[in-house]
Each structure stands twice: as structure tokens, then as C-alpha cells.
Amino acid sequence: MVKLKPKPLRTIILNNIGIALGTFLAAISIRVFLYPNALIDGGVIGISLIMGRVFGDNYISLFLILINAPFIYLAYKHIRKSFVIQMMMAVAFFALFLTLTKDVPHFHGEAIEIIVIGGALLGLGVGLMIKYGGCTDGTEIMAIILNRRLGFTVGQIVLFINIFIFTAYGWIFSDWHSALKSLMAYTVAFKMIDIVIAGLDEVKSVLIVTTNPKKVKSLIMHELGLGLTIIPSIGGFSGENKEILFVIVERLDLADLKGLVLREDPKAFIVVENLLEVAYGKEISKISQKRKKRNRRKDLTTDSE
């Protein structure tokens, strides 16, 4: 068994700060915007808020811990122990901040203001929490386990659970307007989570099959200033040795890349896929920064002319 290298102390501290900040923002969203206006979130948080409305909001933090407890055990059995520690920390932080922010002033405004601001703040908090390795929603643990056994995607399982929770909320309190508004706030939060984790820059991966890979490679590197990887391959029908060019490009540069490739080889085959995140090593980051500086100098020179 390969022994994993322990994380640096600095990384552990930064992760804990990120989780704490995320849970604080999520708690503010719930205490200031959502819960005072009869709105809930999905997952375990949503169930805890429903139980809070039934038994009193003093018990929300307690329900959050109790309902998450069996999911923490499942994570320990089926995922990994390091994740369990981070999840326990996130749940503890969240329960603490929900208690400390119990008496903060509430926001009462138009429904659209509550949905957008509350949902965005909740998504920002949960996004930060996830980005730094935390988790407060045990239903995602269940979704991961069911995904391995039943074949449904994690997203499909989480969506089904949350639809059930929002439907139950509307039925229990005979308040379908609040249930629908909760679903809208959840949608806003879900989108904000994507933005926090993946960023605003949309990144694409591009596979290029061309009859003239050397010329196309040279054009991509020198005209667009993009790096690439050459993947050796064999044609399925012809059996010929080929080279596939693999390029990671920002959305704004995609049209230039496709235009350049098709200009050189009109019969080129191009595959474009969306990427949620790209992590760069130190050396690649240095190359990327140099390329940006070079392009910036080039733009300034062009403007001066």
C-alpha cells in the first residue's frame, strides 16, 4: 500500500479557514434571508430547517448534527477517512454559526430580492466550503454510494432527493408558494456554487485530428501563443500512425483556434468539450504568465502603431 504524503500545515490551515468562511456565509444566508421568510435549502440543511419550523428554530443546529451523523458514518465506511474529518469540521462550524447568528436582524423584502440575494449568498458559502474540502450535506454521500451501486449519476440522485424535500415542505405546511420560492433560491445557489468552484472563465478542451499536424501545431503555438500536447494514435480504418493535438483554450480564444485550424486544413476533425476546472503546476503557470505578458506587449505595440 502506498503511503500518502501528508498535507502541508499551511494547506490544512487555509482549508479550515475556507470551510469556516463558507459555513459562516451559508449560516448568514439562512438566518437573514431564507428561514425568516419561510424558505429552505435542499438536502440535510433543508430537512433541518423543516424540523426547525416544527419543533422550534433553537433546534436547527441539533437536527443538522443528528441527521448528518449516519451519513458521516457512511462516508467513513465507503469513501475515505480524511474526507470524514473535513465533513465533521464543516458540520460543526455550520452548526456553531447557525447558533451564533440566531438573533441577527432579518431581511424582509420583495420575493425576488430574497431569492436572488439569499440564494447567491448560500451558493457562495457552500461553494467555498466544497472548494476547500468540506461538506455539510449528507445526501451527497448517499448519492455517491447509490451511484456506485445503481448507476444513476450523483446529480440525478441529489435532484430527486431535493424535489422530494421541497414537495414534502409544501405538503406539510400547505404552503406551495414557499416551496416553489425555495426551489428557485436553491437553483440560484446551485449556479453560484458552479461559479465559485469553476470560476467565471469557461475553459474548453480541444482535440484536433489533422493531416498536417506539424504545421497546425506551429501555427497554434506561434500565432495564438497556446501550448498543446501531441497524442500518438492509430487510424481505425486506415491503420496509419497519426498525431492528435490536445489544446486547452479559454472560450474567447476558441473561435480563433477553430478558424486557424480549418484555414490550414479544411478537412480537419475538431472535438470541443467543456471543462469545469483546470489545475496548473508551477512551471506551467510560469509559462502561462509569460505568454500573457508577451501577448499584452504585442497588443500595446499594435495599438501604438
C-alpha positions as CSV (number, residue, x, y, z in Angstrom):
1,M,0.0,0.0,0.0
2,V,1.3,3.4,-1.0
3,K,1.6,5.8,2.0
4,L,0.0,9.1,1.2
5,K,2.1,12.2,1.7
6,P,0.6,14.4,4.5
7,K,-0.7,17.8,3.5
8,P,1.5,20.8,4.5
9,L,0.3,22.6,7.6
10,R,-0.2,25.8,5.6
11,T,-2.7,24.0,3.3
12,I,-4.6,22.5,6.2
13,I,-4.9,25.9,7.9
14,L,-6.1,27.6,4.6
15,N,-8.6,24.8,4.1
16,N,-10.0,25.2,7.6
17,I,-10.3,29.0,7.1
18,G,-12.1,28.5,3.8
19,I,-14.5,26.0,5.3
20,A,-15.2,28.3,8.3
21,L,-15.8,31.3,6.0
22,G,-18.1,29.2,3.7
23,T,-20.2,27.9,6.6
24,F,-20.4,31.4,8.1
25,L,-21.8,32.9,4.8
26,A,-24.2,30.0,4.4
27,A,-25.4,30.5,8.0
28,I,-25.9,34.2,7.4
29,S,-27.9,33.4,4.2
30,I,-30.2,31.1,6.1
31,R,-30.7,33.2,9.2
32,V,-31.0,36.6,7.5
33,F,-32.7,35.8,4.2
34,L,-34.2,32.3,3.8
35,Y,-35.5,31.0,7.1
36,P,-37.2,34.2,8.3
37,N,-39.1,34.3,5.0
38,A,-40.2,30.6,5.2
39,L,-37.7,29.4,2.6
40,I,-35.5,26.4,2.9
41,D,-32.5,24.8,1.2
42,G,-32.2,21.3,-0.2
43,G,-30.6,18.2,1.4
44,V,-29.9,17.8,5.1
45,I,-30.0,21.5,5.6
46,G,-33.5,21.7,4.2
47,I,-34.7,18.8,6.4
48,S,-33.1,20.5,9.4
49,L,-35.0,23.8,8.6
50,I,-38.3,21.9,8.2
51,M,-37.7,20.3,11.6
52,G,-36.9,23.7,13.0
53,R,-40.2,25.1,11.8
54,V,-42.0,22.1,13.5
55,F,-40.1,22.0,16.8
56,G,-38.6,25.5,17.1
57,D,-35.6,27.2,15.5
58,N,-33.5,26.6,18.6
59,Y,-33.1,23.0,17.5
60,I,-31.9,23.6,13.9
61,S,-28.2,23.1,14.7
62,L,-29.0,20.0,16.7
63,F,-31.0,18.5,13.9
64,L,-28.2,19.3,11.4
65,I,-25.7,17.3,13.5
66,L,-28.1,14.4,14.2
67,I,-29.3,14.0,10.6
68,N,-25.7,14.2,9.3
69,A,-24.4,11.6,11.8
70,P,-25.4,8.5,9.9
71,F,-24.1,10.0,6.6
72,I,-20.7,10.7,8.3
73,Y,-20.6,7.0,9.3
74,L,-21.4,6.0,5.7
75,A,-18.6,8.3,4.4
76,Y,-16.2,6.7,6.9
77,K,-17.2,3.2,5.6
78,H,-17.4,3.9,1.8
79,I,-15.4,7.0,0.9
80,R,-12.2,7.9,2.9
81,K,-11.3,8.9,6.4
82,S,-9.7,12.2,5.6
83,F,-13.0,13.4,4.0
84,V,-14.9,12.4,7.2
85,I,-12.7,14.7,9.3
86,Q,-13.3,17.6,6.9
87,M,-17.0,16.9,6.8
88,M,-17.3,16.7,10.6
89,M,-15.4,20.0,10.8
90,A,-17.7,21.6,8.3
91,V,-20.9,20.4,10.1
92,A,-19.5,21.6,13.5
93,F,-18.7,25.0,12.0
94,F,-22.1,25.3,10.4
95,A,-24.0,24.3,13.5
96,L,-22.0,26.8,15.6
97,F,-22.6,29.7,13.2
98,L,-26.3,28.8,12.9
99,T,-26.5,29.1,16.7
100,L,-24.4,32.3,16.9
101,T,-26.4,34.1,14.1
102,K,-29.8,33.2,15.5
103,D,-30.6,36.7,16.7
104,V,-29.2,38.7,13.7
105,P,-31.6,41.1,12.1
106,H,-33.8,39.6,9.4
107,F,-34.2,40.8,5.8
108,H,-37.8,41.2,4.7
109,G,-38.2,42.5,1.1
110,E,-39.5,41.5,-2.3
111,A,-39.5,37.8,-3.1
112,I,-37.1,38.3,-5.9
113,E,-34.6,40.1,-3.6
114,I,-34.8,37.3,-1.0
115,I,-34.4,34.5,-3.6
116,V,-31.5,36.1,-5.5
117,I,-29.5,37.6,-2.6
118,G,-30.2,34.7,-0.2
119,G,-29.6,32.0,-2.9
120,A,-26.4,33.7,-4.1
121,L,-25.0,34.1,-0.6
122,L,-25.9,30.5,0.2
123,G,-24.2,29.3,-3.0
124,L,-21.1,31.4,-2.3
125,G,-20.8,29.9,1.2
126,V,-21.4,26.3,0.1
127,G,-19.1,26.7,-2.9
128,L,-16.3,27.9,-0.7
129,M,-16.9,25.0,1.7
130,I,-16.7,22.5,-1.1
131,K,-13.7,24.1,-2.8
132,Y,-11.7,23.7,0.4
133,G,-12.8,20.1,1.0
134,G,-15.8,20.5,3.3
135,C,-19.3,19.1,3.1
136,T,-22.5,19.6,5.2
137,D,-25.0,17.7,3.1
138,G,-25.1,14.0,3.9
139,T,-27.5,13.4,0.9
140,E,-24.5,13.8,-1.4
141,I,-22.8,11.0,0.5
142,M,-25.8,8.8,-0.1
143,A,-25.8,9.9,-3.8
144,I,-22.2,8.8,-4.2
145,I,-22.9,5.4,-2.7
146,L,-26.1,4.8,-4.7
147,N,-24.2,6.0,-7.9
148,R,-21.7,3.1,-7.4
149,R,-24.5,0.5,-6.8
150,L,-27.4,1.6,-9.1
151,G,-25.7,3.5,-11.9
152,F,-27.6,6.8,-11.6
153,T,-25.5,9.9,-11.6
154,V,-24.8,11.8,-8.4
155,G,-26.6,14.8,-9.8
156,Q,-29.8,12.8,-10.7
157,I,-30.0,11.3,-7.2
158,V,-29.4,14.7,-5.4
159,L,-32.0,16.3,-7.7
160,F,-34.6,13.6,-6.9
161,I,-34.0,13.9,-3.1
162,N,-34.3,17.6,-3.2
163,I,-37.5,17.6,-5.2
164,F,-38.9,15.2,-2.6
165,I,-37.8,17.6,0.2
166,F,-39.3,20.7,-1.4
167,T,-42.6,18.7,-2.2
168,A,-42.7,17.5,1.4
169,Y,-42.2,21.0,2.7
170,G,-45.1,22.4,0.6
171,W,-47.4,19.5,1.7
172,I,-46.5,19.6,5.5
173,F,-47.2,23.4,5.8
174,S,-49.7,23.7,3.0
175,D,-47.6,26.4,1.5
176,W,-46.7,25.6,-2.1
177,H,-45.6,29.2,-2.8
178,S,-42.8,29.0,-0.2
179,A,-41.8,25.6,-1.5
180,L,-41.6,27.0,-5.1
181,K,-39.6,30.0,-4.0
182,S,-37.3,27.7,-2.0
183,L,-36.7,25.7,-5.2
184,M,-35.9,29.0,-7.0
185,A,-33.4,30.0,-4.3
186,Y,-31.9,26.6,-4.5
187,T,-31.4,27.0,-8.2
188,V,-29.6,30.3,-7.7
189,A,-27.4,28.8,-5.1
190,F,-26.6,25.8,-7.3
191,K,-25.4,28.1,-10.1
192,M,-23.4,30.2,-7.7
193,I,-21.7,27.0,-6.4
194,D,-20.6,26.3,-10.0
195,I,-19.2,29.8,-10.4
196,V,-17.2,29.6,-7.1
197,I,-15.8,26.2,-7.9
198,A,-15.1,26.5,-11.6
199,G,-14.7,30.3,-11.9
200,L,-16.2,32.7,-14.4
201,D,-13.7,31.8,-17.1
202,E,-15.1,29.0,-19.3
203,V,-12.3,26.6,-20.4
204,K,-12.6,24.2,-23.2
205,S,-10.5,21.1,-24.2
206,V,-10.0,20.7,-27.9
207,L,-8.9,17.5,-29.8
208,I,-7.6,18.2,-33.3
209,V,-7.1,15.5,-35.9
210,T,-5.4,16.9,-39.0
211,T,-3.3,15.7,-42.0
212,N,-0.7,18.3,-41.3
213,P,-0.1,18.3,-37.5
214,K,3.4,19.9,-37.6
215,K,2.1,23.0,-39.5
216,V,-1.0,23.3,-37.4
217,K,1.0,22.8,-34.2
218,S,3.4,25.6,-35.2
219,L,0.5,28.0,-36.0
220,I,-1.3,27.3,-32.7
221,M,1.9,27.9,-30.7
222,H,3.2,30.9,-32.6
223,E,0.1,32.8,-33.8
224,L,-2.2,32.1,-30.8
225,G,0.5,31.6,-28.2
226,L,-1.2,28.4,-26.9
227,G,0.5,25.4,-25.5
228,L,-0.5,21.9,-26.6
229,T,0.1,18.2,-26.2
230,I,0.7,15.7,-29.0
231,I,-1.1,12.4,-28.6
232,P,0.2,9.5,-30.8
233,S,-2.7,7.5,-32.3
234,I,-3.6,5.0,-35.0
235,G,-6.4,5.4,-37.6
236,G,-9.2,3.0,-37.0
237,F,-9.8,2.2,-40.7
238,S,-6.5,3.1,-42.3
239,G,-4.2,1.8,-39.6
240,E,-1.9,4.7,-40.2
241,N,0.0,6.4,-37.4
242,K,-1.4,9.8,-36.6
243,E,-0.9,12.6,-34.2
244,I,-3.8,14.2,-32.2
245,L,-3.3,17.7,-30.9
246,F,-4.7,18.4,-27.5
247,V,-5.3,22.0,-26.6
248,I,-6.8,23.7,-23.5
249,V,-8.2,27.1,-24.5
250,E,-10.4,29.8,-23.0
251,R,-13.8,30.4,-24.5
252,L,-12.9,33.7,-26.1
253,D,-10.0,32.1,-28.0
254,L,-12.0,29.1,-29.2
255,A,-13.2,30.8,-32.4
256,D,-9.7,31.9,-33.4
257,L,-8.4,28.4,-32.8
258,K,-11.0,26.7,-34.9
259,G,-10.6,29.3,-37.7
260,L,-6.8,28.9,-37.7
261,V,-7.0,25.1,-37.9
262,L,-9.7,25.0,-40.6
263,R,-7.8,27.6,-42.6
264,E,-4.8,25.4,-42.7
265,D,-6.6,22.1,-43.1
266,P,-10.3,22.4,-44.2
267,K,-10.8,18.7,-43.6
268,A,-9.5,18.7,-40.0
269,F,-11.6,17.0,-37.4
270,I,-12.1,19.1,-34.2
271,V,-13.7,17.9,-30.9
272,V,-14.6,20.5,-28.2
273,E,-15.6,19.7,-24.6
274,N,-16.4,21.8,-21.6
275,L,-14.1,21.7,-18.6
276,L,-15.1,22.5,-15.1
277,E,-11.6,23.2,-13.8
278,V,-8.0,23.1,-14.9
279,A,-5.2,22.9,-12.3
280,Y,-1.8,24.2,-13.4
281,G,1.6,23.2,-12.0
282,K,4.1,25.9,-11.1
283,E,6.1,25.6,-14.3
284,I,3.0,25.7,-16.5
285,S,1.7,28.7,-14.6
286,K,5.0,30.5,-15.2
287,I,4.7,29.7,-19.0
288,S,1.1,30.9,-19.0
289,Q,2.1,34.2,-17.3
290,K,4.9,34.7,-19.7
291,R,2.5,34.1,-22.6
292,K,0.0,36.6,-21.2
293,K,2.8,39.3,-20.8
294,R,4.0,38.6,-24.3
295,N,0.5,39.0,-25.7
296,R,-0.1,42.1,-23.7
297,R,3.2,43.7,-25.1
298,K,2.1,42.6,-28.6
299,D,-1.3,44.3,-28.1
300,L,0.4,47.5,-26.8
301,T,2.7,47.6,-29.8
302,T,-0.2,47.1,-32.2
303,D,-2.1,49.9,-30.5
304,S,0.8,52.3,-30.7
305,E,1.2,51.7,-34.4
